[in-house]
């Protein structure tokens, strides 16, 4: 039994409190309070079980501290001691969120994405709000909105694009919104929230988070617009905001596939696609007060491998119709990462390197595994084995050690002496019979080599 994360001292609960059947359970004392207050949404948010689930979620996501330096681990004891005071201040409308800490991370296109990292306490509260608002707004969202939603994924989004392409929608309108999360209009957003949330204390609390500000270089910068990425509430608010666009396009019969602020509109002709680009731009800029990136928003053929890119994927077209590909840039980035992980200068045990590669491959294929790329994976498999043979050859260092190890692997003494003293470069030796006949594929597998081709084929075994 574990102490309840957000309960009073001495309170216990089962480890499986996050199980789905308990997800909406309400504790006895909070239920009584809620009945007194008319079962308001705020009481559902402050319900002990809801807060407990929120803390567990924040803890599992880990993440860096906010401006107060408090870690997720530190928050456990702080909340136990101050829970009643914290909940009371929120109930009375006196709670004031702390400003977020600004952090920049590199984007795939070379730019920088700005994150706003709330304090751990504010992340817990935001998560608690999101858990109660999600069931309210989920039924209102478009079926073709896939970002940050339960049961939805990027893979489902690109598959839907393919479905439309197969139906004759051969042109795609790519919409790129400039700094979307940082430019949400607070007044419009809060009006959208109020359409479904009547508890003023909840809407006031959400507004406080929008207005909490950003701490940059020790100076507080007011946030008059936007919902900085980094907080648990931000993805939901971003979906609420763009749902107006989704519904508008659907009312016109226009197929729109969206993942957060990544938007693709499908059309059957180039002329129609150009009209849709203009009408989408007009609605997003005039009605939602957003800014479209004119250089990146454009019309392309759905099967234009170089020009069409959505969530790291592309579409190809063969005799059997359209198929999903990993975009060339995604493949290039992944191969560069594998090259970095297998760098022969890192000095780690080869088994540890193989483990790190395995972890990366699993994650990468978990995302891109739906793409048609068997031949690419076959090439990468051979390339990775050669990289590991090169890595091992480098670790043997001295000719004497190389000779000894080659003999241990079954090479005759005279041959081991000659090959152990070769002047060939690492890459050349790794691809030659010196190592392919000694450090065989079977021996690499025994050492922990994880075949990217085998893993890919296992994902497609039922295709």
C-alpha positions in Angstrom: 0.0 0.0 0.0 1.2 3.5 -0.8 0.3 6.8 0.8 -2.1 8.8 -1.2 -0.3 11.4 -3.3 -2.6 14.2 -2.5 -4.4 13.0 0.5 -3.9 13.9 4.2 -1.2 12.3 6.2 -2.0 8.7 7.1 -4.5 8.3 4.3 -3.9 5.2 2.1 -5.1 4.1 -1.3 -4.5 1.2 -3.6 -1.7 1.4 -6.1 -4.2 0.8 -8.9 -6.2 4.0 -8.2 -5.6 5.1 -11.8 -7.4 2.2 -13.3 -10.2 3.3 -15.6 -13.0 2.1 -13.4 -11.8 4.4 -10.6 -10.9 7.3 -12.9 -14.1 9.2 -12.1 -14.6 8.1 -8.6 -15.2 10.7 -6.0 -14.0 10.6 -2.4 -16.7 10.7 0.4 -15.7 14.1 1.9 -15.4 15.8 -1.5 -18.8 14.3 -2.6 -20.5 15.9 0.4 -18.9 19.2 -0.3 -19.9 19.1 -3.9 -23.5 18.3 -3.0 -23.5 21.3 -0.7 -22.1 23.6 -3.5 -24.4 22.2 -6.2 -22.0 19.7 -7.6 -20.0 22.4 -9.4 -17.3 21.6 -11.9 -14.6 23.2 -9.7 -15.4 20.6 -7.0 -15.0 17.8 -9.5 -11.6 19.3 -10.4 -10.6 19.5 -6.7 -11.9 16.1 -5.9 -9.2 14.1 -4.1 -9.1 11.2 -6.6 -9.0 13.6 -9.5 -6.0 15.5 -8.0 -4.4 12.2 -7.1 -4.6 11.1 -10.8 -3.3 14.5 -11.9 -0.2 14.2 -9.7 0.5 10.7 -10.9 0.2 11.9 -14.5 2.6 14.8 -13.9 5.0 12.5 -12.1 5.0 10.0 -14.9 5.7 12.8 -17.4 8.6 13.9 -15.3 9.7 17.2 -16.7 11.9 20.1 -15.4 11.1 22.3 -12.5 9.4 25.7 -13.0 10.6 29.1 -11.7 10.5 27.9 -8.1 12.9 25.1 -8.7 10.6 22.5 -7.1 11.0 19.0 -8.6 8.2 16.5 -9.1 9.7 14.5 -6.2 9.8 17.6 -3.9 6.1 18.3 -4.7 5.0 15.1 -3.0 5.9 16.2 0.5 4.9 19.9 -0.2 1.4 18.9 -1.3 0.9 16.6 1.7 1.6 19.5 4.0 -0.2 22.3 2.1 -3.0 20.5 0.4 -5.9 22.0 2.4 -4.6 25.5 2.1 -4.0 25.1 -1.7 -7.4 23.7 -2.3 -9.0 26.3 -0.2 -7.3 29.2 -2.0 -8.5 27.8 -5.3 -12.1 27.5 -4.0 -12.1 31.1 -2.8 -10.6 32.3 -6.1 -7.5 33.6 -4.4 -5.0 31.2 -6.0 -2.5 32.9 -8.3 -0.5 30.8 -10.7 3.2 31.5 -11.0 4.7 32.7 -14.2 6.1 30.0 -16.5 9.8 29.4 -17.2 10.8 30.0 -20.8 12.7 27.3 -22.5 13.7 27.0 -26.2 14.1 23.7 -28.0 15.2 23.2 -31.6 12.7 22.5 -34.3 13.2 20.1 -37.2 13.2 23.0 -39.7 16.1 24.6 -37.9 14.1 27.2 -36.0 13.4 27.3 -32.2 10.2 26.3 -30.4 9.4 28.2 -27.3 8.1 26.2 -24.3 6.6 27.6 -21.2 7.3 25.4 -18.2 4.9 25.9 -15.3 5.8 25.0 -11.7 5.0 21.4 -10.7 2.1 22.5 -8.5 0.6 24.5 -11.4 1.1 21.5 -13.7 -0.8 19.3 -11.3 -3.7 21.8 -11.1 -3.7 22.2 -14.9 -3.8 18.5 -15.3 -6.7 18.2 -12.9 -8.6 20.8 -14.9 -7.8 19.1 -18.2 -9.1 15.7 -16.8 -12.5 17.2 -16.1 -12.8 19.4 -19.2 -11.7 16.7 -21.7 -15.0 14.7 -21.3 -16.9 17.9 -21.9 -15.2 19.0 -25.1 -14.2 15.6 -26.6 -17.7 14.9 -28.0 -17.6 18.3 -29.7 -14.3 17.8 -31.6 -14.1 16.7 -35.2 -13.4 13.1 -35.9 -10.6 14.2 -38.2 -8.8 16.1 -35.4 -6.1 13.8 -34.1 -3.7 15.8 -31.9 -3.5 15.4 -28.1 -6.7 13.4 -28.0 -7.5 10.0 -26.3 -7.6 7.2 -28.8 -6.1 9.4 -31.6 -2.6 9.4 -33.1 -0.4 10.9 -35.8 -0.5 7.5 -37.6 -4.3 7.7 -37.8 -4.0 11.2 -39.2 -1.7 10.2 -42.1 -3.8 7.1 -42.8 -6.9 9.3 -43.1 -5.0 11.5 -45.6 -4.2 8.3 -47.6 -7.9 7.3 -47.5 -8.9 10.6 -49.1 -6.1 10.4 -51.7 -7.4 6.9 -52.7 -10.8 8.5 -53.1 -9.5 10.9 -55.7 -8.4 13.8 -53.5 -5.0 14.1 -55.2 -4.2 17.7 -54.1 -3.2 18.8 -50.6 -3.4 22.2 -49.0 -0.7 22.5 -46.4 -1.5 25.1 -43.7 1.3 26.4 -41.6 0.3 28.6 -38.7 3.0 31.0 -37.4 3.6 30.5 -33.7 0.2 29.1 -33.1 0.3 28.3 -29.4 1.8 31.8 -28.7 -0.9 33.7 -30.6 -4.2 32.4 -29.4 -6.6 35.3 -28.7 -7.5 35.1 -25.1 -10.9 36.7 -25.4 -12.0 34.4 -28.2 -10.6 31.4 -26.4 -12.3 32.2 -23.1 -15.6 32.7 -25.0 -15.3 29.3 -26.5 -14.6 27.8 -23.1 -17.6 29.6 -21.5 -19.9 28.1 -24.2 -19.5 24.8 -22.4 -18.3 25.7 -18.9 -20.7 27.7 -16.7 -18.7 27.5 -13.4 -17.2 30.9 -13.3 -14.6 29.9 -10.8 -13.2 27.4 -13.3 -13.2 29.9 -16.2 -11.5 32.5 -14.0 -8.8 30.0 -13.0 -8.2 29.1 -16.6 -7.9 32.8 -17.5 -5.4 33.3 -14.7 -3.2 30.6 -16.3 -3.4 32.3 -19.6 -2.4 35.6 -18.0 0.2 34.2 -15.6 3.1 35.6 -17.6 6.6 34.3 -18.6 9.8 34.8 -16.7 12.6 35.6 -19.2 16.1 36.5 -18.0 14.7 37.4 -14.5 12.1 39.7 -15.9 8.3 39.1 -15.9 6.8 39.4 -19.4 3.0 39.7 -19.5 1.1 37.2 -21.7 -1.7 39.1 -23.5 -2.2 36.2 -26.0 -1.2 32.6 -26.4 -1.1 29.5 -24.3 2.5 28.5 -24.0 3.4 24.9 -24.9 4.6 23.0 -21.8 1.5 23.0 -19.6 -1.0 20.1 -19.4 -3.9 22.4 -20.2 -2.4 24.0 -23.3 -3.1 21.1 -25.8 -6.8 21.0 -24.9 -7.2 24.8 -25.2 -5.4 24.7 -28.5 -7.9 22.1 -29.8 -10.9 24.0 -28.4 -9.7 27.1 -30.4 -9.2 25.4 -33.7 -12.3 23.3 -33.4 -14.2 26.3 -34.8 -12.1 26.0 -38.0 -12.7 22.2 -38.1 -16.5 22.7 -37.8 -16.6 25.5 -40.4 -14.7 23.4 -43.0 -16.9 20.3 -42.3 -20.1 22.4 -42.7 -18.8 23.2 -46.2 -18.1 19.6 -46.9 -14.3 20.2 -47.0 -12.1 17.3 -45.8 -9.7 18.7 -43.2 -7.2 16.5 -41.3 -5.6 18.2 -38.3 -3.0 17.3 -35.7 -2.8 20.2 -33.3 -1.6 23.1 -35.5 -0.6 20.9 -38.4 -3.4 21.1 -41.0 -4.0 19.4 -44.3 -7.0 20.2 -46.5 -7.7 17.8 -49.4 -9.1 18.7 -52.8 -9.7 16.9 -56.1 -8.2 19.5 -58.4 -5.4 22.1 -58.2 -7.9 24.9 -58.8 -10.2 23.8 -56.0 -7.1 23.5 -53.7 -6.0 27.0 -54.4 -9.5 28.3 -53.6 -9.5 26.4 -50.3 -6.1 27.8 -49.4 -7.4 31.3 -49.7 -10.7 30.6 -47.9 -8.9 28.9 -45.1 -6.5 31.7 -44.8 -9.3 34.2 -44.7 -11.2 32.3 -41.9 -8.1 31.7 -39.8 -6.8 35.2 -40.0 -10.1 37.2 -39.9 -12.3 35.0 -37.7 -9.7 33.4 -35.4 -7.0 36.2 -35.5 -4.2 33.7 -36.4 -1.4 34.3 -38.8 -0.6 31.9 -41.7 2.9 31.4 -42.8 2.6 32.4 -46.5 5.9 30.8 -47.5 5.2 27.4 -46.0 1.4 27.2 -46.7 0.9 26.0 -50.2 -0.8 23.6 -52.6 1.0 20.4 -53.6 0.1 17.0 -55.1 -0.6 14.5 -52.4 2.0 12.1 -53.9 4.7 14.8 -54.3 7.2 13.1 -52.2 9.5 16.1 -51.8 6.8 18.7 -51.3 4.2 16.9 -49.3 5.2 16.4 -45.6 2.7 15.8 -42.8 3.8 14.8 -39.3 7.1 13.4 -40.7 5.3 11.3 -43.3 4.8 11.5 -47.0 2.7 9.7 -49.6 3.9 7.6 -52.5 1.9 6.3 -55.4 2.3 2.9 -57.1 0.3 0.5 -59.3 -1.8 -0.4 -56.2 -2.6 3.2 -55.3 -1.2 5.4 -52.6 1.0 4.3 -49.8 2.5 5.9 -46.7 6.2 6.7 -46.6 8.5 8.1 -44.0 9.5 11.5 -45.4 13.1 11.8 -46.7 13.9 14.3 -44.0 12.6 11.9 -41.3 14.8 9.1 -42.6 17.8 11.4 -42.8 17.4 12.6 -39.3 16.9 9.0 -38.0 20.0 7.7 -39.8 22.1 10.6 -38.4 20.9 9.7 -34.9 21.9 6.0 -35.4 25.3 7.2 -36.7 25.7 9.3 -33.5 24.6 6.4 -31.3 27.2 4.0 -32.9 30.0 6.5 -33.0 33.2 4.6 -32.5 34.8 7.3 -30.4 32.4 7.1 -27.4 34.4 4.4 -25.6 31.4 2.5 -24.2 30.9 -1.2 -24.0 29.4 -2.4 -27.3 26.6 -4.1 -25.4 25.6 -0.8 -23.9 25.7 0.8 -27.3 23.5 -1.9 -28.8 21.0 -1.4 -26.0 20.8 2.3 -26.7 20.3 1.7 -30.4 17.6 -0.9 -29.5 15.7 1.7 -27.4 15.9 4.3 -30.2 14.8 1.8 -32.9 11.8 0.7 -30.8 10.7 4.3 -30.3 11.3 5.3 -33.9 9.5 2.3 -35.4 6.7 2.8 -32.9 6.0 6.0 -34.7 7.1 5.4 -38.3 6.6 1.7 -38.5 3.3 2.0 -40.5 5.3 3.4 -43.5 6.3 1.3 -46.5 10.1 1.1 -46.2 11.1 -2.6 -46.1 14.1 -2.1 -48.5 15.3 0.9 -46.6 15.2 -1.1 -43.4 17.1 -3.9 -45.1 19.8 -1.4 -46.1 19.9 0.1 -42.6 20.2 -3.4 -41.1 23.3 -4.2 -43.1 24.7 -0.7 -42.5 24.2 -1.0 -38.7 25.9 -4.4 -38.5 28.8 -2.9 -40.3 28.9 0.0 -37.9 29.0 -2.4 -34.9 31.8 -4.4 -36.5 33.7 -1.2 -37.0 33.0 -0.3 -33.4 34.3 -3.6 -32.1 37.4 -3.4 -34.3 38.2 0.0 -32.9 37.8 -1.2 -29.3 40.4 -3.9 -29.9 42.9 -1.1 -30.6 46.3 -2.8 -30.7 47.2 -5.3 -33.5 48.2 -7.8 -30.8 44.6 -7.7 -29.3 43.1 -7.9 -32.8 45.2 -11.0 -33.6 44.2 -12.7 -30.3 40.5 -12.0 -30.8 40.4 -13.1 -34.4 42.0 -16.4 -33.4 39.4 -16.8 -30.6 36.7 -16.3 -33.2 38.1 -19.2 -35.2 40.5 -17.6 -37.7 43.7 -19.6 -38.4 46.8 -18.2 -36.7 48.6 -17.1 -39.9 45.5 -15.4 -41.2 44.7 -13.8 -37.9 48.2 -12.3 -37.8 48.0 -10.9 -41.3 44.5 -9.4 -40.8 45.2 -8.2 -37.3 48.1 -6.1 -38.8 46.2 -4.8 -41.8 46.5 -1.1 -42.7 42.9 -1.0 -44.0 40.7 1.7 -42.4 38.0 0.8 -39.9 35.1 1.0 -42.3 36.9 -1.1 -44.9 37.7 -3.8 -42.4 34.1 -3.8 -41.1 32.8 -4.6 -44.6 35.4 -7.2 -45.4 35.5 -10.9 -44.7 37.9 -10.2 -41.9 34.9 -9.4 -39.7 31.9 -10.7 -41.6 33.3 -14.2 -41.3 34.2 -13.9 -37.6 31.8 -11.4 -36.0 28.9 -13.1 -37.8 25.3 -11.9 -37.7 24.6 -14.7 -35.2 27.4 -13.5 -32.9 26.1 -9.9 -33.2 22.6 -11.1 -32.2 24.1 -13.0 -29.2 25.8 -9.8 -28.1 22.5 -7.9 -28.2 22.2 -6.6 -31.8 18.6 -5.6 -32.5 17.7 -6.1 -36.1 15.7 -3.1 -37.4 14.5 -5.2 -40.4 13.2 -8.0 -38.1 11.4 -5.6 -35.9 9.9 -3.8 -38.9 8.8 -7.1 -40.5 7.2 -8.2 -37.2 5.1 -5.0 -37.3 3.8 -5.9 -40.7 3.5 -9.7 -40.2 -0.3 -9.5 -40.5 -0.4 -7.1 -43.5 
